[in-house]
Amino acid sequence: MIKNIAVLGLGKVGSLVATLLNTKYEVVGVDANTPQEDFPFEFHKADVSDKNSIRNLLKDKQAVISCLPYFLNRDIAQEAAHMGVHYFDLTEDVPTLYAIKEMAADSNSVLAPQCGLAPGFIGILGAGLYNQFSEIRSVKLRVGALPLHPMGQLGYSLTWSAEGVINEYLNDAEIIHNGKRKTVSSLNDLETININGRQYEAFLTSGGLGTMCETLEGKVDMLNYKTIRYPGHRDGMKLLLYDLLLKDNRKLAKEILNNALPVVDEDIVLIYAAVEGILNGNLHRKEFSESYRKITIEGKEWRAISWTTACSISAVVDMVSQEMLPDKGFIKQEEIPLDMFLNSNFGSMLIN
């Protein structure tokens, strides 16, 4: 049973994670900057890039949740594993994922990276669909976090971090194609997708499948994850990153995106999953499609990307605490039962 939790990084997602979990647990929120608002949980100012600081923060905690940029997570996960503290994060970075997976081999605590939307909920959702089939032919997973009212060719707002967006666009994507596990370039395999009568585009990006290619290797003909954007976004990002060579200067690319794409109050999160295969002896397709808008929690409005992500990771933390999931080692998102997740305290918010 988890009692004390440290939430590292109090941005729009981290502050809500801490707010939600504070209704059931003793939560300490940690950030390098003093917050501009009052939180309902205890706050500590600390440099979470320093290992000694991490150790001091975790010494009396049963769990730590990193809502920080992906490049800070390895050290935090390593210290958590050494100290027997349950670890959870939102990373989309594949090298970080497998580094943490290796740490978990002899860990006495849970190490559960990639507990957000994609990777995260989309993997739980996809598995909940494909586990109904006796034979799986294809699994297609799609997620988009977008401004509700797009402007300009990119039609985009930085709903999370510029570092994360650049990372998933430039790192290679893992897929299964013609039954074989492959690594391919992101920003490719462009398709048109219609959701609720509106047209979008979708293309391959890195990290959204988490460990699912490993799990389904040899069991499916096609598996891929694509990011949903407004039409024209992919071409604009290819121009920026490849034609103008900003792929070689991620720092400058980050500065340009942060300067050009303001945060918006009105956003939308789109989730789509489709599985085809043999069900009860017949070829069948099962689908899930949902869109999410901002909501009010504890008297405050939260953007769609913030509350859907926060609910996803909070649900996994709570399920570990309630002994509904293993109490040590690595947890794959696709191993989390969908029904259990959607009936949990925080996961249920994604269907209500």
C-alpha positions as CSV (number, residue, x, y, z in Angstrom):
1,M,0.0,0.0,0.0
2,I,1.4,3.3,-1.1
3,K,1.1,6.2,1.4
4,N,3.6,8.9,0.5
5,I,4.2,10.0,-3.1
6,A,6.6,12.5,-4.6
7,V,5.5,14.1,-7.9
8,L,8.4,15.7,-9.7
9,G,7.6,18.5,-12.1
10,L,4.6,20.7,-11.5
11,G,3.6,21.8,-15.0
12,K,0.1,21.5,-16.3
13,V,0.2,17.7,-16.0
14,G,2.3,17.2,-12.9
15,S,0.3,19.7,-10.8
16,L,-2.9,17.9,-11.7
17,V,-1.4,14.5,-11.0
18,A,-0.4,15.7,-7.5
19,T,-3.9,17.3,-7.0
20,L,-5.7,14.1,-8.0
21,L,-3.6,11.8,-5.9
22,N,-3.6,14.1,-3.0
23,T,-7.3,13.2,-2.5
24,K,-6.1,9.7,-1.5
25,Y,-2.4,9.9,-0.6
26,E,0.1,12.1,1.2
27,V,1.6,14.0,-1.8
28,V,4.6,16.2,-2.0
29,G,5.0,18.2,-5.2
30,V,8.5,19.1,-6.3
31,D,9.7,21.6,-8.8
32,A,12.8,23.7,-9.5
33,N,10.7,26.9,-9.6
34,T,8.4,28.3,-7.0
35,P,4.8,28.0,-8.2
36,Q,2.7,31.0,-9.0
37,E,-0.4,29.5,-7.4
38,D,-1.4,27.8,-4.3
39,F,-1.7,24.0,-4.4
40,P,-3.7,21.7,-2.2
41,F,-0.6,19.6,-1.5
42,E,2.8,20.2,0.1
43,F,5.4,21.8,-2.1
44,H,9.2,21.5,-2.1
45,K,11.6,23.5,-4.2
46,A,14.5,21.3,-5.4
47,D,16.9,20.6,-8.3
48,V,15.7,17.3,-9.5
49,S,18.6,17.0,-11.9
50,D,20.9,16.4,-8.9
51,K,21.2,12.8,-7.7
52,N,21.8,13.8,-4.0
53,S,18.7,15.9,-4.2
54,I,16.7,13.0,-5.7
55,R,17.8,10.7,-2.8
56,N,16.8,13.2,-0.2
57,L,13.4,13.6,-1.8
58,L,12.8,9.9,-2.0
59,K,14.1,8.7,1.4
60,D,10.7,8.6,3.1
61,K,8.5,8.0,0.0
62,Q,6.9,4.8,-1.3
63,A,6.4,6.1,-4.8
64,V,7.8,8.8,-7.2
65,I,6.1,10.1,-10.3
66,S,8.2,11.9,-12.9
67,C,6.4,14.5,-15.0
68,L,9.7,15.9,-16.2
69,P,11.3,16.0,-19.6
70,Y,12.5,12.5,-20.8
71,F,16.2,13.2,-20.4
72,L,15.9,13.5,-16.6
73,N,14.2,10.2,-16.0
74,R,17.0,7.7,-16.1
75,D,18.7,9.0,-13.0
76,I,15.4,9.3,-11.1
77,A,14.4,5.7,-12.0
78,Q,17.8,4.5,-11.1
79,E,17.7,6.1,-7.6
80,A,14.1,4.8,-7.1
81,A,15.2,1.3,-8.0
82,H,18.1,1.4,-5.6
83,M,15.9,2.7,-2.8
84,G,13.0,0.3,-3.4
85,V,10.6,3.2,-4.3
86,H,7.9,2.6,-6.9
87,Y,8.6,4.6,-10.1
88,F,6.2,6.0,-12.7
89,D,6.7,8.4,-15.6
90,L,5.2,9.8,-18.8
91,T,8.2,9.4,-21.1
92,E,7.9,8.8,-24.9
93,D,11.6,8.2,-25.3
94,V,12.4,4.7,-26.4
95,P,16.1,4.5,-25.2
96,T,14.9,5.7,-21.8
97,L,12.2,3.0,-21.8
98,Y,14.6,0.2,-22.4
99,A,17.2,1.6,-19.9
100,I,14.5,1.5,-17.2
101,K,13.3,-1.9,-18.3
102,E,16.8,-3.2,-17.7
103,M,16.9,-1.6,-14.2
104,A,13.7,-3.4,-13.4
105,A,15.2,-6.9,-13.9
106,D,16.3,-7.1,-10.2
107,S,14.3,-4.3,-8.7
108,N,12.2,-4.8,-5.5
109,S,9.9,-2.0,-6.5
110,V,7.7,-1.3,-9.6
111,L,9.2,0.5,-12.5
112,A,6.5,1.7,-14.8
113,P,7.5,4.2,-17.5
114,Q,5.2,5.5,-20.2
115,C,2.0,5.8,-18.2
116,G,0.5,8.8,-20.1
117,L,-1.8,8.8,-23.1
118,A,0.6,7.6,-25.9
119,P,2.4,5.6,-24.7
120,G,0.1,4.6,-21.9
121,F,-3.7,4.5,-22.2
122,I,-3.6,3.8,-25.9
123,G,-1.6,0.6,-25.2
124,I,-4.0,-0.5,-22.5
125,L,-6.9,0.3,-24.9
126,G,-5.3,-1.6,-27.8
127,A,-4.6,-4.6,-25.7
128,G,-8.1,-4.6,-24.4
129,L,-9.4,-4.8,-27.9
130,Y,-6.9,-7.4,-29.3
131,N,-7.2,-9.7,-26.3
132,Q,-10.8,-10.4,-27.5
133,F,-9.5,-12.0,-30.7
134,S,-8.3,-15.6,-31.2
135,E,-6.2,-14.4,-34.1
136,I,-5.0,-10.8,-34.7
137,R,-4.4,-9.5,-38.2
138,S,-3.8,-5.8,-37.5
139,V,-3.6,-3.2,-34.7
140,K,-3.8,0.5,-35.5
141,L,-3.5,3.0,-32.7
142,R,-3.9,6.8,-33.2
143,V,-3.7,9.7,-30.8
144,G,-3.7,13.5,-31.3
145,A,-3.5,16.4,-28.8
146,L,-4.5,19.5,-30.7
147,P,-5.7,23.1,-30.4
148,L,-9.5,23.1,-30.9
149,H,-9.1,26.0,-33.3
150,P,-6.1,25.5,-35.5
151,M,-4.2,28.5,-37.0
152,G,-1.4,28.6,-39.6
153,Q,0.1,25.8,-41.6
154,L,1.2,23.8,-38.6
155,G,-2.3,24.0,-37.0
156,Y,-0.6,23.2,-33.7
157,S,-0.1,24.4,-30.1
158,L,2.5,23.0,-27.7
159,T,0.1,21.1,-25.6
160,W,3.1,19.5,-23.8
161,S,6.9,20.0,-24.2
162,A,8.7,21.1,-27.4
163,E,11.5,18.7,-26.5
164,G,9.0,15.8,-26.5
165,V,7.5,16.7,-29.8
166,I,10.9,17.1,-31.5
167,N,12.0,13.8,-30.0
168,E,9.0,11.8,-31.3
169,Y,9.3,13.4,-34.7
170,L,13.1,12.7,-35.2
171,N,13.6,9.4,-33.4
172,D,12.7,6.3,-35.4
173,A,9.4,4.5,-35.0
174,E,9.0,0.8,-34.3
175,I,6.3,-1.1,-36.2
176,I,5.3,-4.6,-37.2
177,H,4.8,-4.9,-41.0
178,N,4.1,-8.1,-42.9
179,G,4.6,-9.9,-39.7
180,K,8.1,-8.5,-39.1
181,R,9.3,-6.1,-36.4
182,K,11.0,-3.1,-38.0
183,T,12.4,0.3,-37.3
184,V,11.3,3.0,-39.7
185,S,11.7,6.8,-40.0
186,S,9.1,8.9,-38.2
187,L,7.0,11.5,-40.1
188,N,6.3,8.9,-42.8
189,D,3.3,6.7,-43.9
190,L,1.0,9.7,-44.1
191,E,-2.7,8.9,-44.1
192,T,-6.0,10.7,-44.0
193,I,-8.3,10.0,-41.0
194,N,-11.9,11.2,-40.4
195,I,-13.1,11.5,-36.8
196,N,-16.5,12.9,-35.9
197,G,-16.9,14.2,-39.4
198,R,-13.6,16.2,-39.4
199,Q,-10.6,15.4,-41.5
200,Y,-7.2,15.0,-40.0
201,E,-3.8,13.5,-41.1
202,A,-1.9,10.8,-39.2
203,F,1.8,9.7,-39.6
204,L,4.3,7.5,-37.8
205,T,6.1,8.9,-34.7
206,S,8.4,7.4,-32.2
207,G,7.5,5.9,-28.8
208,G,3.7,5.6,-29.0
209,L,3.7,1.8,-28.9
210,G,5.9,1.5,-25.8
211,T,6.7,-2.2,-25.6
212,M,3.9,-3.5,-27.7
213,C,6.0,-4.5,-30.7
214,E,8.0,-6.7,-28.4
215,T,4.8,-8.2,-26.9
216,L,3.1,-8.9,-30.3
217,E,6.1,-9.9,-32.4
218,G,5.2,-13.1,-34.3
219,K,1.5,-12.7,-33.4
220,V,0.2,-9.9,-35.7
221,D,0.7,-9.0,-39.4
222,M,0.5,-5.2,-38.9
223,L,1.0,-3.0,-35.8
224,N,1.6,0.7,-35.9
225,Y,1.1,3.9,-34.0
226,K,0.5,7.3,-35.6
227,T,0.1,10.8,-34.3
228,I,-3.0,12.7,-35.4
229,R,-2.6,16.3,-36.6
230,Y,-4.5,18.8,-38.8
231,P,-3.7,18.5,-42.6
232,G,-0.5,20.2,-43.6
233,H,1.3,19.8,-40.2
234,R,3.5,16.9,-41.3
235,D,4.8,18.8,-44.4
236,G,5.5,21.9,-42.3
237,M,7.5,19.9,-39.8
238,K,9.5,18.1,-42.5
239,L,10.4,21.4,-44.0
240,L,11.6,22.7,-40.6
241,L,13.5,19.6,-39.4
242,Y,14.9,18.2,-42.6
243,D,14.9,20.8,-45.4
244,L,16.2,23.5,-43.1
245,L,18.3,20.9,-41.2
246,L,17.1,21.8,-37.7
247,K,17.2,18.1,-37.0
248,D,20.9,18.8,-36.3
249,N,20.1,21.6,-33.9
250,R,17.4,20.5,-31.5
251,K,18.0,23.4,-29.2
252,L,17.2,25.9,-31.9
253,A,14.2,23.9,-33.1
254,K,12.9,24.0,-29.6
255,E,13.4,27.7,-29.4
256,I,11.6,28.3,-32.7
257,L,8.6,26.2,-31.7
258,N,8.3,27.7,-28.3
259,N,8.4,31.2,-29.8
260,A,6.0,30.4,-32.7
261,L,3.3,28.2,-31.0
262,P,1.6,29.7,-28.0
263,V,-0.3,27.6,-25.5
264,V,-4.1,27.7,-26.0
265,D,-6.9,27.3,-23.5
266,E,-9.2,25.4,-25.8
267,D,-7.7,22.0,-26.9
268,I,-8.9,18.6,-27.9
269,V,-7.5,15.1,-27.5
270,L,-8.4,12.5,-30.1
271,I,-8.1,8.7,-29.5
272,Y,-8.7,6.0,-32.1
273,A,-7.9,2.3,-32.0
274,A,-8.8,-0.4,-34.5
275,V,-8.1,-4.1,-34.3
276,E,-8.9,-6.7,-37.0
277,G,-8.7,-10.4,-36.7
278,I,-10.7,-13.6,-36.1
279,L,-13.4,-13.4,-33.5
280,N,-15.8,-16.3,-32.9
281,G,-14.6,-17.9,-36.1
282,N,-15.2,-14.8,-38.3
283,L,-13.1,-11.9,-39.6
284,H,-14.1,-8.9,-37.4
285,R,-13.0,-5.4,-36.6
286,K,-13.4,-3.7,-33.2
287,E,-12.9,0.0,-32.8
288,F,-12.7,2.7,-30.1
289,S,-13.0,6.4,-30.9
290,E,-13.3,9.2,-28.4
291,S,-12.6,12.9,-28.2
292,Y,-12.0,14.9,-25.0
293,R,-12.3,18.5,-24.1
294,K,-11.3,20.6,-21.1
295,I,-13.2,20.0,-17.9
296,T,-13.4,21.5,-14.4
297,I,-11.7,19.6,-11.5
298,E,-11.6,21.0,-7.9
299,G,-13.0,24.3,-9.1
300,K,-10.3,24.8,-11.8
301,E,-10.4,24.3,-15.6
302,W,-7.9,21.8,-17.0
303,R,-7.1,21.4,-20.7
304,A,-7.9,18.0,-22.3
305,I,-4.2,17.0,-22.6
306,S,-3.6,17.7,-19.0
307,W,-6.5,15.9,-17.4
308,T,-6.5,12.8,-19.7
309,T,-2.7,12.3,-19.2
310,A,-3.0,12.9,-15.4
311,C,-5.9,10.5,-15.0
312,S,-4.0,7.8,-17.0
313,I,-0.9,7.9,-14.8
314,S,-2.8,8.4,-11.6
315,A,-4.9,5.3,-12.4
316,V,-1.8,3.1,-12.8
317,V,-0.3,4.4,-9.5
318,D,-3.5,3.8,-7.7
319,M,-3.8,0.2,-9.1
320,V,-0.3,-0.6,-7.9
321,S,-1.2,0.8,-4.5
322,Q,-4.4,-1.3,-4.4
323,E,-2.4,-4.5,-5.3
324,M,-4.3,-4.8,-8.5
325,L,-1.0,-4.9,-10.4
326,P,2.4,-6.5,-9.6
327,D,4.3,-4.9,-6.6
328,K,7.7,-5.1,-8.2
329,G,9.5,-5.3,-11.6
330,F,8.7,-3.8,-14.9
331,I,5.0,-3.1,-15.9
332,K,4.1,-3.1,-19.6
333,Q,1.1,-0.9,-20.3
334,E,-0.5,-3.5,-22.5
335,E,-0.4,-5.9,-19.5
336,I,-2.8,-3.7,-17.6
337,P,-6.4,-5.0,-17.9
338,L,-8.6,-2.5,-19.7
339,D,-11.7,-3.2,-17.7
340,M,-9.8,-2.8,-14.4
341,F,-8.2,0.4,-15.6
342,L,-11.6,1.9,-16.7
343,N,-13.2,0.9,-13.4
344,S,-10.5,2.5,-11.3
345,N,-10.8,5.7,-9.4
346,F,-9.1,7.9,-12.0
347,G,-9.2,5.8,-15.2
348,S,-13.0,5.9,-15.0
349,M,-12.9,9.6,-15.9
350,L,-11.9,8.6,-19.4
351,I,-15.3,7.0,-20.1
352,N,-17.6,9.3,-18.1
